């Protein structure tokens, strides 16, 4: 016999001895929508019904399909929501996190029954296994994004990934660089066939993929401007041009005369290499290419850079450190952070300021000195 458990729910005892609560969710396309809860006691199903009613009153959608597993949902999300909306490289990264981490650990759990405890256990297990904290952070971010979509689709009442704290990731401290060190670096790469590439990276601050994706049509050597339109990335084992990282990554940058001169010399060297290659030359229009015109691999470029540094007895650096060096030098010379932000293609000013916080004390000292210069004459006048 059914008993009214709430304004929109009923509770009844089934023939198999279990209790059942039904939550009535209205009509959709002329069909009544219900959500059922089961338990061994009336109190158990009453509590489930009460929670569902509370969520419904707060505007939280009530999941109606408990048969769909996390694996089934994640595969559907990857195909229907991710593939059409992101770059191929981003899709590949998401697919990797699903295949290696999320589906093996969470895949069999019904999506509607996924809890914060499940997510926390996954994070703890991956950290214990030796997976880098940053990789675990990215894994959680992928799951959080997937569950946000499930929330919008009305498949879950809440995003449980947001209820779990992310792992602590050691912060990479950007090392400040002095003008003397920058000049020493340029001396170390002078005469190398990729001197122009490293000069652009240091003086303009492009990401490695942006530098390697430059084509001659992106340069205005007469006017001294460079436009970032693409980035070169390895997707599916093949190097290809993709859209830049963010909307603000598409940008036009004024080049210092030093960079223009290095690019002019680089173009002369490349024309000579093209003559030497003859029929083996692959015309892709790349500014920085191999000796037969094909795109450069980023890993090889980094190894080449580190060999040059070692030969010049300079500290080892990642290629990305050249971008950091560019920003540090600009900020230390008093260039406004928003100009640096736009030059680097950052999406937010906070990202620029947080990343290069080591330069901020110098900026504060400069601001104090400028204020002193403004106010000091007035103070002397009052003293007279």
N, C-alpha and C positions, 0 to 999 in steps of 0.2 A: 504494500500500500504506500503510495507516494505521499509525502508530507511537504508542505511548503516550507523551504528552508530560508528563503529570503524573497524579496519582491520579484526577482527574476530567476530564481533557482528552485529546484525541487530535489528532495532526497528520498530514496526508496531502497528497500531491501530486495536483492535479486534472489532468484531461485537457487543459485549456486552458493548462497550464504554470504556473499560480499555485498557491501553497501555501495550505492551509486548516487552521485550528485550530478544534476544536469543544470548547466547555466544556459539560459536562452539569450541568444545574441541578436535576435531580430531576424529580418528577412533579407536575402540577397538573390536577385534575379528570380523572385517569386518562390524561393525555397527557404525554409526555416533553417537557421544556423544554430547549432548547439555545441556546447563543450561539455564532455563528460569526465568525471573524476571517479576513481574507484579506491576502495579501502576495505580493511577488515572490520573497522568499527565505524559507527555513525559519526563519532567525534572526529575521526580522521578525515572523512570526506567533507564534513561541515567546515573544518579549518581550511581545506583546499578551496571550497566554494567561497568562503569569506574572503580569502586572499584575492581570488579572481574577481569578485565583485568590487573589492577595494581598488584593484588595478583599473577596472572598467570605469569606475567613478572618477578616477584621476586621469582618464584619457589614455591609459596605457592599453594597447591592443592585446587581446587575449589570443594566444596561439591555439589554433583548432586542429592542427595536424601533428600528432605526436609520433606518427610512423616514420616521418622523414628523418634520416640520420644526419649527423654532422657531415659525414663524407658526401652524401647525396646533395646536401645543400651547397657545400663548398665547391663541388664540381659544377653545379649549375650556376653558381655565382661567378665562377671564373669564366665560364663561357658566355653567359648572358649579360653580365654587368662589367666585367673587367676588360675582356678582349676588345670590345668596341670603343673603350674610353681612354686607354692608356697606350704609351709607346710599347713597341715590341719587347724592348729590354726590360721594362717594368713588368709586363705580363710574364716574361720568363722568370723574373725574380719571384713573383707571387706564386707561380706554378711550382717553383722549387721549394718554397716554404711549405706549401700544401703537401707536396709529394714526400718530402723528407721528414717533416716534423708534425704538422697538424693532423693529417689524415691517419698516419700510423698510431698516434696516441689518442686522438679524440673521435676518430671516424665512426666508430660503432655506437657512440652515444646518441640517443634521440636528440635532435636539435632543441626541442622544447624542454628537455630535461638537463641541458648543459648548465652547470653551476660555476660560480667563482672558484669553488674548491677544485673543480676539474682543471681550470686554467692555471691556478696556483701550483697544482701538482705537476703540470706540464712544465712550467717555468723552472721549478725547483729541480726536476729530473734532468732537464737540458743543461742547467748550470753545473749539476753534479757530474754530468757526462763529459764536461770539458768544453762544451760549446761556448764560444766567446760571448760575454755579456751583451755586446752590441748586436750580435746575431740573434740572441734571444729577444732583445728589444725589438728588432725588426719583425721577428716571428709574431710577437704579441701585437704589433701594429697592424700586420696583415689580418690577423684574426679579428682585431677590433674593427677594422674597416669592413670586413665581411659581415660581422654581426650588426653593424650599423645599417647595412643594406637589408638584412633580415628583419630588423626592427621597422624599417620603412615599409617593407612588404607585409608586415603584420604577422610574421612567422614566430616571433619571440616577444615576450613582454618587456624585456630589458636586455641591454648589452652587458653580458657578464664580464667581458674582457676589460671594460672600463672600471670595474669594481676591484680589480687586482692591480696592485702597485707594480710599475715596471721595474726591472732589475737595475741595480746601480751600475752605471757605465763609467769607468774612469775617464776623466776629461783629458783630451789631448791638449796639452799646453802649446800654443803657437809660440815659437821662439822669435823674439825680436831680431831684426837684422839691421846692421848699420850701413850707411852709404859706402864705407870702406869695404865691407864684406861683399856688397853687391858689385862693386867695381872689380873686386878680386874674382868673383864668379864669372863676370864677363870676360876677364882676361883668360880664365881657364878654358872657356869655350871658343875663344877667338881662333879663326881659321878652320874650325870643324865644319863639316858639310851641313850640320844641323845648328850652326851658330844662330841663324835667323830664328829658328823655332824656339830656342831657349831664351833669346833676347825678347821675343814677343811675350813668352810666358812670364818673364820677370817684370817687364816694363808695362804690360797691359793687363796681366792678371787673369788670362783666360783659363778655363778648365782644360784638362788635357784633351778630352774629346772635342772641345770647341776648337782648340789649336789644330788638331789633326784633321778636323772637318773643314778647315778653311779652303776655299778655292779662289783662284785668281780673280774671279768675277766679284768676290766679296771685298776686294781691296781697291781703294782709291789712293794710289801712291802720290798722285799730283796734289790732291787736296789733303792727304794725310789722315784718311779715315779708314776704319775697318768695321765691317758689319758681320755680326754673328747670326747666321741663318740656320746652321745645322751643327750636329755633333757626330763624331765618328764613334761607333760602338760595335762590339762583336755581338751579334745576335744569331743564335743557332749555328755557331761555329764560323760565321762569315762576317767580315767587316762591312758595315754599311752605314750610310748617313741616316740619322734620325732627327726628330725635332729636338731642339734644346730642352734642357731640364725643366724650365718653367716659362711662363709667358714673358716674364721680365728678362729671361735669358736672351731673348731676341733683342739685340741692341746694337747701336752704332757708337764706336769709341774713337776719339781723337788719338792719333798715335804721335809719340814724341819723334822728333827728327832722327834720333838714334835708331829707332825701330824702322823708320822708312828707309834709312840708309842700309840697314842690315838686310831688309827685304829686297832692295834693289840688287845687292850683291848676291843674294840667294837666287834670284831669278836668273842672273847671268850664269851661275853655277849649274842650275837646273837645265838651262838651254844647252849647255855643253854636254851634260849627261844624256840629254835626249839625242843629241847627235851621235854620241858614242853607242847608245843602245840600238839605234836604227830601227829595224822592224820589230825588235823585242819591246819597244816602248808601248805602254798602255796609257792612252790619253784619258785621264779622269779629271783633269783640271785642278788637281790638288796642289796647294802651295807647298806643302811638305809631303814628300813621297819617297819611295825607294828609288834606287838608281835606274829602275825601269818604269817608273811612273805609277806603281801600285800604291794603295794606301799603307801608311806606316802602322805597325802594331804598337799599342801603348806600352806594353810590357817591355818590348825591345828598346823603345825610346828611353824608358826609365833606367834600364840596365846600362845603356850607353851613357846616360847622364852620370850615373854613379861611377862608371869607369873613368870619366873625365875628371870628376871631383877627386877620386883617389889618386890619379896621376898628378894632380895639382896640389895634393896634400891639403885638401879642403874637407870640412865635415860632410859626412854622408847626408843626403837629403832625398826625400820623396819628390816626385815631380810636382805634387800638389803643394809642396812647401814653397815653390816659386810663386804661386798665387798668393799664399800667405805673406810672402816677402813683399810683393807688390803693394798689398793693402797696408802693411805695417809702415812701409816707407812713405806712402801717400799721407796717411794719418799723422805720422811723425813730422811731416813737413807742413802740417796745418791745413791740408785739404779737407773740406767739409765732409763729415761722414755720409751725408746723403749722396754726395757726388761719388764717393767711393762705393757706396751701395749700388748705385746705378751702373757704375763701371764694371763691378764684379757680377752684376745680374742677380743680386740677392732679392728675395721676395719681400723682406721686411727689414727695416732699419735696425730693429732689435737684434737680428741675426748678425749684422755687421758689428754692432757695438759689443755684443757678448763674445763673439769670436776673437775680437782684437782688443779685449779689455786691457791687455798688458800695455797698450799704447796710451790708454786714457790718462794715466797720471801725468804724462808729459803734456797732454793737451790741457789738463787742469792747471798745470804750472804756467803754461803759455797764457791761458785765460787770466790768471791772477796777475801776471806781468803786464798784460795789456790793460787791465783795470787800474793797475798802479800808474801806468803811463798816462791814463786819462785823468785820474784824480789828483796826482801829485802836483801839477801846476796850480790847481785851485787851492790846495792846502797851503802852498808857499805864499800865494796871494793873500790868503786870510791872515797868515802870520805877520805879514807886513802891516 
